[in-house]
Amino acid sequence: MIVPELPFFLTSLGGADYKGLVISLFTLTAMISRPFSGKLADRIGRKPVIIAGSLVCFVCSLMYPLLTTVYGFLFLRLLHGFSTGFTPTGQAAYLSDIIPADRRGEAMGLLGTASTLGMAGGPALGGWLSTAVSLQAMFFCSSAFAILSSLIVLAIRETVTDKHAISLRLLAVHKQDLFEPRVLTPCIVMALCAYAYGSLFTVIPDFGAYFKIENKGLLFAYFTIASLLIRLVAGKASDIFGRVRVLKISTSFMAFGMLWIGLADSKTMLIIGAFLYGLAQGATSPTLLAWAADLSDPEHKGRGVASLYIFMEFGIGMGALLSGFIFHNDPSRFFITFFISSVLSAVAFLYLWSRPTLAVPIRQ
């Protein structure tokens, strides 16, 4: 809801040169918090981890209208990252607990579909609220949705039976908690593809403004609608044909979509590019998540999922930071910004082709 408006909100505070930090600071905290959230999800349960992230989102959304300095804004972005660092980790681990392995791709696609519905409606609603009412109304509405999500989670059944009592000792992260080596391959693919996501969310609002698209959230709506259309199909296809086969197709689409956006010379072309990238991202994300769950130690699924998300946050953060630096508010640099994203997606495609032995469906 708030992401499309944040670069312009930061500019209004006098921080136009810090646009690359809107996403990268958020993802930095999310990445740092993943080992903690993964360990806590395995030790104290999935529900507390999911709710903790939602509560952070609730508080931060309330605070944006109050901390009206550049440094206050950047601090909030850093703090807000804990929401993404906790909630998706708990959600994915919870889902892998209750779904059979041979339907895991389909289930992750369903989870992604639910997320995409929010991402489709959120930016459009946020853009409308910010223009028709006020930015403050947008932030307060975002906060209300966050607290509602926490209340919903209270009603679900916890799946971790051997739970530990909450203590400071659980916050001590050891070397083995930082990364699950079994999921290295999907993690590498995730990092390469996530760069494009960070780049898109940082620069495309300016690209939309360049073509005089007043509601920046509409571009994200096209992207997320495409993602919504493909997620269930791609997740189920990965259960039948294998994770790698689906990923080879989706990463090639991603490389093409980012190149198309970079070459856009009209509003229509930009919208088509956002739609193409949405198809690619919508197929890639649930397939990688299911693959990581396949490969994870059953006793440490939280850690395996968290490892994948660490690489995702790293890729998004680098994509946001470097794209903001490369673009530097210069429309002549749109092409090179998205061309780099296209190249990295192509590298992910080539990396998958170099690992043919993993192309069979994974069953447990």
VMD Tcl script that draws the C-alpha trace (Angstrom):
set ca {
  {0.00 0.00 0.00}
  {2.66 2.52 0.94}
  {5.68 1.52 -1.18}
  {4.73 3.36 -4.42}
  {4.30 6.65 -2.52}
  {7.39 6.39 -0.30}
  {9.97 7.75 -2.80}
  {7.85 10.87 -3.26}
  {7.16 11.15 0.46}
  {10.92 11.02 1.07}
  {11.46 13.66 -1.64}
  {8.94 15.94 0.10}
  {11.07 15.65 3.24}
  {14.16 16.75 1.29}
  {15.63 13.29 0.79}
  {15.42 12.85 -3.00}
  {19.01 11.56 -3.12}
  {18.16 8.73 -0.72}
  {15.47 6.97 -2.80}
  {17.62 3.87 -3.13}
  {17.43 3.46 0.65}
  {13.61 3.22 0.71}
  {13.79 -0.48 -0.16}
  {17.39 -1.33 0.76}
  {17.17 -0.26 4.42}
  {13.94 -2.22 4.78}
  {15.50 -5.34 3.28}
  {18.71 -4.95 5.29}
  {16.83 -5.35 8.57}
  {14.68 -8.11 7.11}
  {17.82 -9.99 6.06}
  {19.53 -9.55 9.44}
  {16.42 -10.72 11.30}
  {15.92 -13.90 9.24}
  {18.26 -16.14 11.28}
  {16.43 -15.07 14.44}
  {12.97 -15.55 12.94}
  {13.92 -18.95 11.50}
  {15.27 -20.18 14.83}
  {12.32 -18.79 16.78}
  {9.82 -20.33 14.34}
  {11.39 -23.75 15.00}
  {11.64 -23.22 18.78}
  {8.68 -21.17 20.07}
  {6.23 -21.76 17.21}
  {5.09 -20.36 13.90}
  {2.25 -18.19 15.26}
  {4.32 -15.90 17.53}
  {6.76 -15.21 14.69}
  {3.96 -14.35 12.25}
  {2.24 -12.06 14.75}
  {5.48 -10.31 15.76}
  {6.09 -9.21 12.19}
  {2.53 -7.94 11.80}
  {2.79 -5.89 14.99}
  {5.99 -4.22 13.76}
  {4.15 -3.26 10.57}
  {1.29 -1.86 12.66}
  {3.56 0.36 14.76}
  {5.76 1.60 11.90}
  {2.82 2.56 9.68}
  {1.48 4.70 12.53}
  {4.86 6.40 12.96}
  {5.53 7.58 9.38}
  {3.34 10.71 9.69}
  {5.01 11.57 13.02}
  {8.72 11.26 12.16}
  {8.82 13.88 9.42}
  {12.57 14.24 8.92}
  {14.76 12.40 6.44}
  {16.66 10.59 9.20}
  {13.44 9.76 11.04}
  {12.03 8.28 7.84}
  {15.17 6.22 7.18}
  {15.13 4.93 10.77}
  {11.54 3.78 10.31}
  {12.41 1.98 7.08}
  {15.16 0.17 8.97}
  {12.76 -0.78 11.77}
  {9.93 -1.69 9.38}
  {12.09 -4.43 7.84}
  {11.50 -6.62 10.90}
  {7.93 -7.15 9.67}
  {9.11 -8.90 6.51}
  {11.92 -10.58 8.43}
  {9.43 -12.40 10.65}
  {5.96 -12.84 9.14}
  {6.75 -14.59 5.79}
  {9.24 -16.93 7.49}
  {6.59 -18.11 9.93}
  {3.96 -18.36 7.21}
  {6.04 -20.51 4.85}
  {7.22 -22.80 7.66}
  {3.64 -23.19 8.90}
  {2.41 -24.06 5.42}
  {5.16 -26.64 4.88}
  {4.05 -28.30 8.15}
  {0.44 -28.84 7.10}
  {0.77 -29.59 3.36}
  {1.94 -32.91 1.82}
  {5.29 -32.63 0.03}
  {3.82 -33.57 -3.37}
  {1.43 -30.58 -3.20}
  {3.89 -28.11 -1.70}
  {4.38 -26.11 -4.89}
  {0.62 -25.72 -5.27}
  {0.34 -24.62 -1.63}
  {3.14 -22.09 -1.91}
  {1.43 -20.79 -5.03}
  {-1.77 -20.35 -3.03}
  {0.11 -18.48 -0.30}
  {1.68 -16.31 -2.97}
  {-1.73 -15.73 -4.52}
  {-3.08 -14.41 -1.22}
  {-0.03 -12.16 -0.90}
  {-0.44 -10.98 -4.48}
  {-4.07 -10.05 -3.90}
  {-2.86 -7.67 -1.22}
  {-0.07 -6.39 -3.43}
  {-2.50 -5.85 -6.30}
  {-5.05 -3.91 -4.31}
  {-2.70 -2.26 -1.83}
  {-0.73 0.06 -4.14}
  {-3.86 1.15 -6.01}
  {-5.70 1.81 -2.73}
  {-2.68 3.59 -1.27}
  {-2.30 5.76 -4.37}
  {-6.00 6.67 -4.25}
  {-5.91 7.48 -0.52}
  {-2.79 9.63 -0.86}
  {-4.27 11.71 -3.69}
  {-7.96 11.79 -2.71}
  {-7.53 12.06 1.07}
  {-3.98 12.38 2.40}
  {-0.72 10.52 2.94}
  {-1.62 10.25 6.62}
  {-4.83 8.40 5.74}
  {-2.80 5.95 3.65}
  {-0.41 5.23 6.53}
  {-3.24 4.78 9.05}
  {-5.10 2.43 6.72}
  {-1.94 0.35 6.28}
  {-1.62 0.13 10.05}
  {-5.23 -1.04 10.37}
  {-4.67 -3.89 7.91}
  {-1.57 -4.98 9.85}
  {-3.40 -5.27 13.15}
  {-6.25 -7.12 11.43}
  {-3.80 -9.71 10.11}
  {-2.52 -10.29 13.66}
  {-6.05 -10.95 14.92}
  {-6.66 -13.49 12.14}
  {-3.52 -15.47 13.04}
  {-4.70 -15.85 16.64}
  {-7.39 -18.25 15.40}
  {-5.10 -20.79 13.69}
  {-3.70 -23.96 15.27}
  {0.00 -23.99 16.18}
  {1.96 -26.78 14.45}
  {5.11 -26.80 16.60}
  {4.42 -29.21 19.46}
  {7.83 -29.31 21.16}
  {7.96 -25.62 22.01}
  {10.62 -23.89 24.11}
  {9.86 -21.16 26.61}
  {10.72 -17.66 25.39}
  {14.10 -16.62 26.76}
  {17.09 -14.47 25.83}
  {19.01 -17.68 25.17}
  {16.86 -18.28 22.09}
  {18.07 -14.99 20.64}
  {21.65 -16.24 20.62}
  {22.27 -17.13 16.98}
  {24.99 -19.69 16.40}
  {26.89 -20.46 13.22}
  {24.55 -23.29 12.22}
  {21.53 -21.00 12.66}
  {22.74 -18.55 10.02}
  {22.30 -20.74 6.97}
  {20.92 -24.11 5.88}
  {23.50 -25.47 3.38}
  {20.98 -27.86 1.82}
  {19.16 -24.94 0.17}
  {22.19 -23.22 -1.40}
  {21.14 -23.71 -5.03}
  {17.65 -22.17 -4.74}
  {19.21 -19.40 -2.63}
  {21.61 -18.42 -5.43}
  {18.78 -18.33 -7.97}
  {16.68 -16.28 -5.55}
  {19.40 -13.65 -5.01}
  {19.95 -13.18 -8.75}
  {16.22 -12.84 -9.47}
  {15.43 -10.69 -6.43}
  {17.77 -7.97 -7.72}
  {15.15 -7.25 -10.41}
  {12.43 -6.92 -7.77}
  {14.41 -4.34 -5.80}
  {15.21 -2.44 -8.97}
  {11.59 -2.41 -10.12}
  {10.14 -1.20 -6.81}
  {12.75 1.56 -6.52}
  {12.75 3.02 -10.03}
  {9.44 2.21 -11.71}
  {7.48 4.91 -9.80}
  {9.78 7.47 -11.47}
  {9.39 5.70 -14.81}
  {5.60 5.93 -14.41}
  {5.84 9.62 -13.51}
  {8.03 10.14 -16.62}
  {5.10 8.88 -18.73}
  {2.66 10.97 -16.65}
  {1.00 8.04 -14.86}
  {-0.51 9.92 -11.92}
  {-1.37 6.92 -9.71}
  {1.97 5.12 -9.39}
  {0.24 2.23 -7.65}
  {-1.46 1.21 -10.89}
  {1.86 0.00 -12.34}
  {2.29 -2.26 -9.34}
  {-1.29 -3.43 -9.83}
  {-0.52 -4.60 -13.39}
  {2.57 -6.39 -12.12}
  {0.73 -8.09 -9.27}
  {-2.30 -9.06 -11.37}
  {0.05 -10.91 -13.72}
  {1.72 -12.53 -10.73}
  {-1.69 -13.52 -9.40}
  {-2.69 -15.18 -12.67}
  {0.38 -17.43 -12.82}
  {1.14 -18.42 -9.23}
  {-1.27 -21.31 -8.78}
  {-0.51 -22.72 -12.22}
  {3.27 -22.48 -11.79}
  {3.25 -23.92 -8.27}
  {1.22 -26.94 -9.34}
  {3.36 -27.38 -12.47}
  {6.48 -27.53 -10.30}
  {4.88 -30.39 -8.32}
  {4.30 -32.33 -11.55}
  {7.28 -31.46 -13.76}
  {9.90 -30.43 -11.21}
  {11.07 -27.19 -9.68}
  {14.00 -26.61 -12.03}
  {12.02 -27.06 -15.25}
  {9.56 -24.37 -14.17}
  {12.37 -22.08 -13.01}
  {14.17 -22.30 -16.35}
  {11.07 -20.92 -18.05}
  {10.33 -18.26 -15.42}
  {13.89 -16.88 -15.25}
  {14.04 -16.55 -19.05}
  {10.75 -14.61 -18.92}
  {12.17 -12.43 -16.17}
  {15.25 -11.52 -18.23}
  {13.04 -10.66 -21.19}
  {10.57 -8.66 -19.08}
  {13.24 -6.48 -17.49}
  {14.82 -5.82 -20.89}
  {11.40 -4.85 -22.25}
  {10.89 -2.37 -19.39}
  {14.32 -0.86 -20.03}
  {13.42 -0.33 -23.70}
  {9.95 1.14 -22.95}
  {9.28 4.36 -24.83}
  {5.57 4.71 -24.05}
  {3.09 4.22 -21.23}
  {1.67 1.12 -22.95}
  {5.06 -0.50 -23.38}
  {5.90 0.13 -19.73}
  {2.63 -1.48 -18.62}
  {3.29 -4.53 -20.83}
  {6.78 -4.82 -19.36}
  {5.44 -4.70 -15.79}
  {2.92 -7.40 -16.72}
  {5.62 -9.65 -18.25}
  {7.81 -9.28 -15.20}
  {4.82 -10.07 -12.97}
  {4.32 -13.38 -14.79}
  {7.97 -14.27 -14.30}
  {8.15 -13.28 -10.66}
  {4.85 -14.98 -9.86}
  {6.16 -18.29 -11.20}
  {9.64 -17.99 -9.69}
  {8.79 -17.12 -6.09}
  {6.50 -20.03 -5.05}
  {8.64 -22.54 -6.94}
  {11.79 -21.47 -5.12}
  {9.96 -21.51 -1.80}
  {8.67 -25.04 -2.39}
  {12.12 -26.17 -3.52}
  {13.74 -24.80 -0.36}
  {11.13 -26.59 1.76}
  {11.83 -29.82 -0.19}
  {15.54 -29.62 0.55}
  {15.36 -28.46 4.18}
  {15.95 -30.71 7.17}
  {12.45 -31.57 8.49}
  {13.57 -30.51 11.97}
  {14.74 -27.12 10.73}
  {12.28 -26.00 8.09}
  {12.19 -22.54 9.64}
  {15.94 -22.23 9.15}
  {15.73 -23.46 5.55}
  {12.98 -21.00 4.66}
  {14.81 -18.21 6.49}
  {17.97 -18.95 4.49}
  {16.07 -18.52 1.22}
  {14.60 -15.25 2.46}
  {18.04 -13.99 3.53}
  {19.22 -14.33 -0.07}
  {15.99 -12.77 -1.29}
  {16.46 -9.74 0.97}
  {20.09 -9.46 -0.10}
  {19.09 -9.47 -3.76}
  {16.26 -6.98 -3.24}
  {18.45 -4.71 -1.12}
  {21.27 -4.68 -3.64}
  {18.81 -4.16 -6.48}
  {17.23 -1.20 -4.71}
  {20.50 0.37 -3.58}
  {22.43 -0.01 -6.82}
  {19.47 0.88 -9.04}
  {18.85 4.04 -7.04}
  {22.51 4.93 -7.41}
  {22.65 4.09 -11.14}
  {19.38 5.86 -11.98}
  {20.21 8.93 -9.85}
  {16.99 10.73 -10.92}
  {18.16 10.82 -14.55}
  {15.57 9.49 -17.07}
  {18.32 8.77 -19.59}
  {19.50 5.98 -17.25}
  {16.29 3.98 -17.21}
  {17.62 1.52 -19.81}
  {20.93 0.69 -18.12}
  {19.17 0.33 -14.75}
  {16.80 -2.37 -16.01}
  {19.33 -3.92 -18.41}
  {21.49 -4.91 -15.43}
  {18.46 -6.61 -13.86}
  {17.86 -8.46 -17.12}
  {21.44 -9.70 -17.24}
  {21.34 -11.04 -13.68}
  {18.07 -12.87 -14.38}
  {19.73 -14.40 -17.44}
  {22.63 -15.53 -15.23}
  {20.09 -17.33 -13.01}
  {18.69 -19.05 -16.12}
  {22.17 -20.19 -17.20}
  {22.99 -21.36 -13.67}
  {19.90 -23.58 -13.66}
  {20.88 -25.06 -17.04}
  {24.28 -25.94 -15.59}
  {22.60 -28.22 -13.04}
  {20.67 -30.78 -15.15}
  {20.75 -33.47 -12.45}
  {18.27 -31.42 -10.40}
  {15.66 -31.26 -13.16}
  {13.51 -34.13 -11.86}
  {10.57 -33.52 -9.52}
  {11.53 -33.72 -5.86}
  {9.40 -35.97 -3.71}
  {9.56 -36.85 -0.03}
}
mol new
graphics top color blue
foreach p $ca { graphics top sphere $p radius 0.5 }
foreach p [lrange $ca 0 end-1] q [lrange $ca 1 end] { graphics top cylinder $p $q radius 0.2 }
display resetview
